[in-house]
Amino acid sequence: MTDRTHEPASHDFYDFEGALPDDERKILDRTRRFMREEVAPLVNEAWTAGRFPLELVARFRDSGLAGLSYEGYGEHRPAVSHLLTGMMAMEMSRVDASVATFFGVHNGLAMYSVHAGGDEEQRERWLPGMAAMDTIGAFALTEPLDGSDVAAGMRTTARREGDEWILDGAKRWIGNATFADLVVVWARDVEDDQVKGFVVGKDAPGFTARRIENKTSLRIVENADITLQGVRVPERDRLQNVASFRDVAEVLRATRSGVAWQALGVMIGAYEAALAYAHEREQFGRPLAGFQLVQDLLVKCLGNITASWGMLLQLARLQDAGVFKDEHSSLAKAHVTARMREVVAWAREIFGGNGIVLDYDVARFFADAEAIYSFEGTREMNTLIVGKAVTGESAFV
């Protein structure tokens, strides 16, 4: 991270943080300090190396930031609001989207799968350790040959033998899987053709996770190719409240909004970097910030940030009110990630040639935006979900 003598003007132009109650605002401030003090000094070196700095797990454990949205399992009582958890994802991505993704996979996809899909015994067995980050989780849904169509095309199978299930197949792009203690694996039951969920330990015979190399986006996230060859899972480790892919979709509906918040954080990080640089960099005898074309780019960035934040604020209120639907999270994910792509491009433009080196951070935001744009449902797939809701006609093929 570069030293910046100019403190950027507030990215929160309409004071959206003011919607948080005082106790939750303190948690957001704690998240902000943690990311700046514990994470920011590590990210560019880790991004270059393409490795997750495992020392961050202990730092996250000490921070007490995990599990706050799960009543009875995290540090905070009662569970915090969806608005706070969204802003926490935003604040993490404002510093680094890869680290935010690590946290989101563990605290969102994996923990929510257990919370929503497990019975009370399973929740009590796994969630306390996950909330304390003594146990790290991963979520294995996407497959090498099936992404957007995995609901109908899932090839990983589960076959029951007595009190055990035998899993065979492969998964791809599974974040945290190279070091996670447990992985929630989704597989199709060969008997009833329904998707079921299984919690698989990292040392299970027949389970292997190989890091995907040569990524150009979210390089700190350790995505893996998983192979399952005759992996035996006891019935007690099958998520008892999962009966079909509809239950998987419930997890994705809940976590997809978090990806939109991540996209907002990336916008803010890129905008702040560009604004600081515009004050520091001089051309033709004055700072870039004094040129009309540069101000135009900055204001367009801020406009996208402010509009996206307003959308997500209302989305969180719908979640907290319990009237949240698939199309709500899909519209946010599709729209905000598209706005993110615009912002990182405009912000990078302000840097000129310096915008392609990590020294100024914006290159990392620019590259990482591409993965966020695509995962948890592409723009096209989310558009079809919203399109069906507004027209009453399904355009899926």
Protein Blocks (a to p, Z undefined) as FASTA:
>chain_A
ZZdfbdcddfblnommlmpcfklmmmmmmmmmmmmmmmmmmmmmmmmnopacfklmmmmm
mnopgoklmghkambdcdddfklmmmmmmmmmmmomklmmmmmmmmmmmmmmmmmmpcfk
lmmmmmmmmmnomaccdddfbdfklcklmmmmombdcddehjaccdedddehiehklmpf
bdcdddddfklopacdddddfklghiacdddehiabhklbccdddddehiacdfklpcfk
bcbfklmmmmmmmmmmmmmmmmmmmmmmmmmmmmmmmmmpcgehiafklpfklmmmmmmm
mmmmmmmmmmmmmmmmmmmnopacfklmmmmmmmmmmmmmmmmmmmmmmnmmmlmcfklo
mmmmmmmmmmmmmggpifklmmmmmmmmmnopafbZZ
